[in-house]
Amino acid sequence: MRDVKAYIESGILELYVAGQLSEKENLEVARYADEYPEIQAEIIEIEKAILALTREAAPGFKPSFDNISHSLSQGDDKGIRSIGGSRILRKEYLGWAASFLLAIGTTYLYFQNKELNSKIQRAESEILLMEEQIAEAENSLEGAEQLLNTIRDKNVVVVALGGQTVSPESYAKAYWNKEEAQLFIDAKGLPAPPEGMAYQVWSLKLDPLSPTSVGLLEDFTNDDNGIFALSNPNDSQAFGITLEPEGGSEFPTLEQLYVLGKVTS
């Protein structure tokens, strides 16, 4: 059995105690009770609950499941008498039987209500989770719209960065707003860096070649959209991205230059 708790909460044990199951179902419950102590314990608790309710309904009578079942099924002569050739239960047994059935119904309804409340709680939890996911999606959409508005600004210069010798198939784009010193790097065209390594972005002056670090593309593998925001107050003529040890380098490792692009306007 995969889920003992769900089996217990299904209400089948109340029906088992009440004798409302088929022979096949009874055998299945009995087998599970032998295999799982918690199921056997739950059956005992249900029996105790029913007996407690019947004592309240018929205080002068002390029933047990064994002698009641025997009397009802076998027609014990001590518990019956004849009237006009017919056999009926004594008054106390009739009262107990009514109490017993009432107790079964009450207990079954109690557990059914308990299961229903559990289902309602699960549904409420699922709704809350869905609401959180919708809120996250809305926030992501709002952030994406803000980013698009930013990189579409008339002052933004778009620089295409092409793959270099170490990785010809790589590519990236730089969106640079010189007036606000903002630089966005779209790094979706770069492969995930090896463990212990990170991509570092460089602002370049071309004559003479002078690199200045703009920053690292942090947490690269966990970034869903692959777009990184950096600050670039430099008078850049080109941008390059190299693969460096985590934490970055003071100067670029040119042998690990992945992409490079010149600012054209």
N, C-alpha and C positions, 0 to 999 in steps of 0.2 A: 504494500500500500504506500502510495506516494505522500499522502497528506492525512495523517491521523486526526489532526485538529478539525479539518474540514469534514471528515467522516463523522466525528462526534457531533459537530454542529448541524449536521444534515437533518436530524430528527429521527433517523432510523432506529436509534437505540430506544427512544420512547415507544415507538411502535413495537419493537422487539419485546420490551417489558410488558406492554399491553396485550401481546399475543395477536397482533394484527398483521404479521408478516406471513408469507408463504413458507412452506417447509424448506425450500431451497434457500430463501433469504435468512431464515432462522439458523440454518447450518452455517451460512457464511458469517453471520454475526458471531456465532459461537466460536468459529475458527479464529476470527480476528481477535476475539476476547482472550483466547489462549495465547495468541502471538503478541498482543500488545497490552501490557499491564494497565496503561491509561484508559483503554476501552473498557476493560473489566472493572476498573475503579469507577468509571462513569456509570456503568450499568448498576453498580451497587448504590451509587449516590441517587440515581433515579428511583430505584426501589425504595430507598430510605425516605425520599421526598414524598412518594405516593403513600407509603405507610403512615407518615406523619400527618398527611392531609386526611387520611381515612380515620385516624384516631380522633382528630378534631371533629369530623363529621359524625362518628359513632363512638363516643367516649367509652362506653361500657364494653366494647368489643376489642379484643387483642388479636388481630389477624397476623398470619405469616403467609408468605407466598406458597410455601409447600402445602400446608393443610387446606388453604383456600382453593388452590388449583385442584387438589385431590377431591375435595368436597363437591366442587362445581362440575368436575368432569366425570366422577365416578358415581355421584348420587348417594353419598354417605347417608345411611338410614338415620343416624343421629341428627342429621341436619335437615331432614325432610319429614313430612307426614302426608297421609292420604286424605283426600276429600273427594267423595263420589268417584272413586276409582282413579283420580288424577293425582299426581305427585307434585307438590310445590315446596319451595324453600320456606323455612321458618321465617318469622318476622325479622329476627335479628340478621339472618343471612340476606334477606331481601334488602334490608336497610344498608347492610354493609356492601352488598353488590352495587346498589345505587351510588353509595359513597365512593366505592372503588372506581366505578365508571366515571363519576364526576372528577375524581382525583386524576385519573388518566387524562381526561380531556383538559383539565386545568393545567396539568404538568406539560402536556404536549403543546398547548397554546403558549405556555411560558417559554418553552425552548424555541418554538417557532418565532415568537416575538423577539427572543434574544438573537436568533439568527438573522431576522429581518433588520434589527438594529445594527448588527455587525455589517450587513450588506450596505445599509445606508451610510455608515461611517466610511466604508471602503469607497463608495461612490462619491462621497463628499471629498475624500482625499484625492481621488482621481480628478475631480472638478478643479480643486485648488491647484493641482499640478498642471492641469491644462491651462488654467488662467495664468500661471507663472510662465509657462512656455509661450503663450500668446504675448504676454508683456515683454518677454525677452525678444521675441521676434519683432515686435513693434519698436523696441529700443534699437535693435540691430538695423531695422529699416530706416529709422530716423537718423542713426549714425551714418548709414550708407548715403542717404540723401545729403547730409551735411558735407560729407567727404566729396561727393560729386560736385556740389556747389563750389567747394573750395578749389578743386583742381580745374574747374571750368572758368575760374576767374580770369578776366582779360589780362591780368598782370602775370599770369602763370606761364612760364616757358616750359615746354615739353621737350625732354632730351631722351632720344632713343639710345640705349646702351646695348651694343652688339657683343656677341660671344668672342672670346679671344682664344689663343692657342691651347690653353689648358682645358678649355671647355667650349668648343666652337658652337655647340647647339644651345648654349645658354643665352638668355636675353633678359633685359629689364627696362624699366622706364623711370625717369626722374621728372617730377613735377616741382618746379622751383619758382616760388614767389619771392623775387629779390627784395621788393619793397618791405615785405613783412618777415623776411629771413626764414621763410618756411620751405622745407624740402620734404616731399613725399616720394618714397621709393616703392614702386610696384615690382616686387621680387618674385612673382609667380613663376617666372621663367628660369629661376635658379634651382639647382638640385638641393636637397636637404644637406646641410653640412655634416661632415663626420663628427662623431662624438669627440668632445674636447676642442672643437674648432668653431669659429663664428665668422660671419661675413662682416667686413668693415668697409664703410663708405668713405671715399676720399674726394675732396674738392681739389681740383688741379689748376695751377697756373702753367701755361705751356712754354713760355719763353722767359727765363729758363724753366724747366720742369720743376715745379714746387708743389708737393702734395701736402694737404692739411686734412687731418682726420675730422670727419663730420659726426661719426658715431657708429655704433654696432647695430646690426639687425638682430635685436634681442629675441630670445624664445622663438626662433624661426619656425621650428617644426610644429609648435602649438598655435601659431597664428593662422586663423581660418582664411582670411582674405588676402594675406601676403602683402599687405600695404603697411609701410612703416613711416611714422612721422618723425622728422629730425629738424634740428635748427641749423641753418646755414647762413651766417652773416658774411661769408667770404665773397670776394669778387671772383666767382668761379668762371673758368673758361671751358672746363670739362669735368666729368664725373667718372670715377672708376670704383669698382667693388672687388676687393681681394678676399681671399680666405686666410684667416689669421687664427692663432691660438686664442682660446677664450680669454676675454679681458682686453683683447686688441693689441696692436703693435704701435710703436712710435713712428715707424716708417713702413710703407707698403711692401709686401713681399711680391715683387713683380712676376716671379715665376708662378704665383698663384692668383694672377689677375684674371678674373672670370669675365667681366664685362667692362666696356669702356665706351664713352660717348662724348661728343663735343657739343658745347652750347653754341647754337647757330644764330640766336637772336636775343 
